[in-house]
Structure formats: C-alpha cells, structure tokens
Amino acid sequence: MSYSVKRINEAIRSDPAAFAQECDERFAKKVEHAAGKIAEHRAESHVILLSGPSGSGKTTTALKIEEKLEEMGIETHTISMDDYFNTLDPETVPRNREGAVDYESPFCLDIQLLNRHFAMLDRGEVIYVPKYEFARQMRSDILSRPMRLGKDEMAIFEGIHALNDIIVGKNPKAFKLYIAARSDILNEDGSLLFDKSWIRLCRRLVRDFKFRGSDASFTLKMWENVRRGERLYISPYKENADIMFDSSLALSASALKPFAVPLLEKLPRGKYPVVEDILRAYEKIEPLEEKYIPARSLSREFIGGSPYDNH
C-alpha cells in the first residue's frame, strides 16, 4: 500500500481534524479485526506475541488490542519483553562485528525464562514477571510481579524478537502479530517521495528527543545498527505472523514534520545523506498541527500526549 502526497496535502488543507480522525478510525478497524481473531484463537493459547522493528508503534498497538479484548470481556495484560533482558555481563553479552555490545541481538534476552513463562501461563500457573532497570543495566527480581491467567484471560508480550524462531518454535500455538510501517508516500506521478523506513526513523528521533532529551545525531548514530538488527533478527521472521499490521498512517509524516524538521535542520549539512533526502521530501508535505491529532492516536506514542505514556 502507498499514500498520495496530493491527497494528504488536500485533506490537511481542507479539514485537518477530519483527516486525522479518519486515519485514527482506519487504524482502529485494524485493531478490532486483530482482536476478533485473537478472541477466536484463545482456546489454543493464552499468549499473544507481537513483534515489529523500532518505531513501528508496538506499545500503543498492544495496548489498543488489550483495550478491545477487554471490551469483549477478555481480561488482557500487556508485558514488554524488554523486562526479560539479561543483566549485562561484559564477558557473555552478544557483540557485533566491531566488538560493541549488540543490543539488537535476541540473545540479550533470557529466552529460556520467556519460553518457560509462556508454557506456565498456558497451564494456568503463576509466573513472576521481572523488571529490567535500564539505568543499572540489570534485571530486578525484587521488583518482579506475580501473574496468573484465568480461563478467559490473555497476555500480550511485545518486543522486537517476539516472532523469532527461538521463541515461536517453542510456542507454536501462540497468536502472532507483526507490525511495521509498510507504506510509502508517492508523488503525483507515482514516483517515491517519502520512504516507509523514514517514517520509523523520524518517529524514533522525535521520541528520543521528547522522552530522552537526545538530539538527532544520537538517533542517527544508532540507526545503522538498528537497521542491521532488523535485517538479521526481525524481518526474516515476520512470515511467522498470523496478522501483519501496517502502522504507517496517512498522517504519519505530516504529524511528525513540525517536530522532525527542526531536529534534522540542526545537523551539519551534508553529513547524513538520508537527512538531506528527508528534508527535500518534507518540502512537499503539508504539516499537521498537533492540536488536530486525537489523544489516543498511534502518533502520540512518538510526539507525546498519549494516555498510554504512563502505562
């Protein structure tokens, strides 16, 4: 699927609030469809595995599915697989070709514990969900919390490695979702204007700035390793999914523009070719003011103001 920049710009100029609402409603229909399929599958497994690359909107999507399932009377819990990271051990941590810690590797996770917890949940047993303290780069057992699923309860485990064979292979009955920005924005002549991967990059750099105070150079330095991790550890396993989500809403680039462009313009010109390409593309895309974006929109995960921020 792809979006027409002409249609996007016309919609923003004529009625930006209606355009934003329409985008939100289209995504809500995808969530409703997924929730329905999950509900039909719940007799097979209580576990839902949700994966996707960085900037795909996994957290908000998981929480939206949780809400929809609960509307259907199915109590649901969302767990970040980041809490299953191993305590960092310099001697055993995975490393990339340059010798740096490979934070994108699935072997940074405690795979054995995850698989054991999935099996225990399906048997109705109590597990203790760990808590990873990123500031100290260690997993805390003290902060762990108990969880047991009843007959009609479900648990969504979201993380970049949720569909990896080392997890899916041990949990074939779990319901599996893959989410990623999968749509480009095209010029009037059908040529590419804004690549789908740029949506995720802009989402990430805006989020890094909003929530961490990091500038665009920090995000760009990390981006190549992130993309390498996607090619090695995420994309090869997307076909394991029962449902694939496209999270590149028609408004995505426009909603990000007021935040992304100032961050990108602060960078040294010519240092990052992709930045020059993005800025040229943004010259042709109308911005969408934040005030028009619904509070529960997927875009809020990246620009802020989401009710899911404190989940």
N, C-alpha and C positions, 0 to 999 in steps of 0.2 A: 504494500500500500504506500501511497505518497500523497502529499498535500500540495495544492497550488498556491503559490505566493500571491497570485492575483486575488483569489477567493479569500484568503486570510486577510489581506490588506483591506479589501472591500468590506468584509464583515466587521473589522475593527473600526473602520471609519464610520460605518452606518449605525451600528449598535453594539458597542464592545461588551456591555453587560450580557446581552442576549447570546452573543458569540461564546463568551466564557461559560455561561450556563449550559449551552448546548454541548460544549466539549466535556463538561463535567457529567452531564447526563449520559453521554455516549460511553464514558468510562464506567459509569455506574451499571450500565447494562452488561458490560463485560464481567464485572464483579458478580452481578446477580446470576449470570449464566454459570460462572465457575462455582459459586456457592451451591447452586442447584445440583451440579454434577457431583460435588463433594458429598452433599447430603445423600444422594443416591448410593454413594460408594461406602458410606460409613460402616456398614456391616462387615466390610472387608478389612478395614484398618481404622484405628483412631488417629493415625498420624498423617499429616499433610506436609509435604516437602516443597518449599518454594525457593527457587533459585533465580539468579539473574546477575548480570555484570554490574559494576559500580555505576551509580547514577540512574538505575532503572526504576527506582521507586518501590523497592521490595517492602520496606517497612510500612508505608502507607497502604499499599495494596493488601498486605497481610492483615492489617487492622481493619480495613474495609470489608474484607471477606469474613473476618471474625464477627463484625457487626451484623452482616447479612445473615450469617449462620445463626446468630443468637436471636435475630428476628424470627427465624424459622423454628425456634425452640431448642436449638442445639448449642449448649454452652461450649465456648471455644476459648482456648488460651493461645497466645502468640509468644513464642520464645525465639530470641536471637541466638543463632548458632555461634556468634562471636563469644558468648559466655562459655563456650566449650573450648576456647583456646587453651593450649598447654601453657603452663608457667614457662617463661622464656629461659632456656638453658643454652648458653653460648656454645656448649660442646655438641649438642644434639639438634639444635634448631636447623631447619632447612635453609640452604643458602643458594643464591643464584650463581650464574657463571662468573660474576665479578667478585664473589665471596661475601656479598652483603646478605643480610637476613632476607629470606624470600617470604615476606608476609602474605603473598598471594597463594602460597602452596597449601593444599588441603592437609598436609602433614603438620601444619601448625595447630591443627585441631586434634582433640582427643577422640579419634574416630571410634576406638573401642568403647569408650564410655557412651558416646552418642548411640551407637548401634545397640548397646545393652539397654539404654534407656528406652529406645523405641520398642524393643521387644517387651520390656516390662510394662510399658503403658498399654500395649495391646493385650497384655494378660491381666490388666486391672490392678497392677501393683504400684506401690508408692515409689516415686523417684525423688531425688533431691537435685533440683536444677541449680547448677553452680552460678557464680557471679564472677566475671573477669574484671579485674581492676586494671584498666589500661595505663593509668598513671604509674603503677608499680610493675606493670607487665607480669602479672601473676594472677592465678585463679584462686578465689577465696572459697573455702568450704564453710567458713563461719557465716558468710552471707548467703549461703545456699537456701533455697526454699522448697518445701515439700509439694508434690503434685501427684494426684491420682485421678484418673479419668473414669467417670461413671459410664454406664451403658451407652448413653447418647452424647457424651462429651467428646471433644476433639482437640487436638493440639497442632498448631501451625509452627513448624520450625523453618525460619527463614534465614538464608545465608548464601553466599556465592557458591558454596560447594554442595548444596543440598541434593543436586542431581548427579553428583559424581558416582561412578560405578562402585566405588568402595563403600558407599552408603546405600545406594539403590539396590545393589546386588544382595545386600543383607536384608533389605526391606522392600521386596518387590510388590507387596500389596498396598503400600502407602500411596496416597493420591499425590500426583506430582505436577507442579506448576513451574513454568519458565516465563519470566518477564524481562523484556528489554525494549528499548526504543528501536523500533523496526521500520520507521517511515522517514523518507527524505522529504525535503521541500523543493519543489521544482519551479523553474522559470516558466514564463508563458509559452515558450517554445518546447517545453518538455525536458530541457537540459537541467542538470543538477545545480541547485543554488546552495542548499544547506544540507550537509551530510548528516545522517542519523547519529553517527558517533559524536558529532559536535554538540548535539543536544545533551548527551550524557556528560561530555567534558564541561560544558557551560553549567550544567546542574551541579556538578561536583565543585567547580571553582567558586560558584556563588555560595554553596553550602559551606565549603571550607572557610570562606571569609565571614559568613554570617554567624556560624556556630563555633568557629575555632579562632577567628581573627587572622587566618592565614592569607597571604596575598597570592595573586595568580601565579607567580613564579614558583611557589611551593607546590601548587597543584600540578603545574606543567612538568616539574622535575619528577614527580611521582607517576605521571600519566603513562609514560612509555612502559614502565614496569607493570602498571595496572593492565595495560593492553596486552602485554606479554602473558600475564597471568590468565587473562580471558582466553587467549588463543590456546594455551596449554591446558587449563584446568576447568574452564566453564563452557565455552562454545562446543567442544566435542561431545558434551553430554546433554545438550538441550533436547536432542531427539528422545531422551528418556521421558520427557514430559507428556502428561495426558492432555494438558491445555497449554497453549502459548499465548501470552498477553503482549499486545503492542502498547507500550506506555508513552509513546511519543504523541501526545495530544496535539491537535492542530494549533493550539495556542502556545505550546511549549516554548518555541524560540522567541515569540513576541513577549511572553511573560518574563522571560529571563533577560531580555535586551536591556531594560533600564538598570539592571544590576551587573550584568556580564560586561557590557561595553566599557563602562568606566574602569573596571578592573583590568581589562585587556589593554586599554589605551595607556595605562601606567607602565606597561612593559617596554623595554628597549625595542625600538622598531627594527625589524629585520632579524631579530634573534630567534624567533619561533615562526617558521613558515605557516603553520596551521593558524596562528593568531591573525596573521595578515589575511588569510583566506576567510576566516570567520568575520573579521571586521568589514571586509568588502561585501560579504553576503548580507551582513546586517544593515548595510546602507539601503538595501532594497526591501527590508522587512519593517512593517509598522510596529512600534512598541505597544504593549498592552499595559495600561496603568494598573498598579497593584490593587487599587480600590475596586476594580471590576472582577477580581479573581475570587471565587467563592472560598469561604473559610475552610471547607473540607476538601478542596481541590487537591489532586495529586501534586500540583506545582508548589503547594505550600510546604511540602517536605523540604524543598530546596531554598525557597525565598523567605520562609518563616511565617509565623502567624497561624500555624496549624494547631487544631485541638489535640493532635496526636503527638506533638513535640515532647510532652512530658510523660508519655506512656512508658 
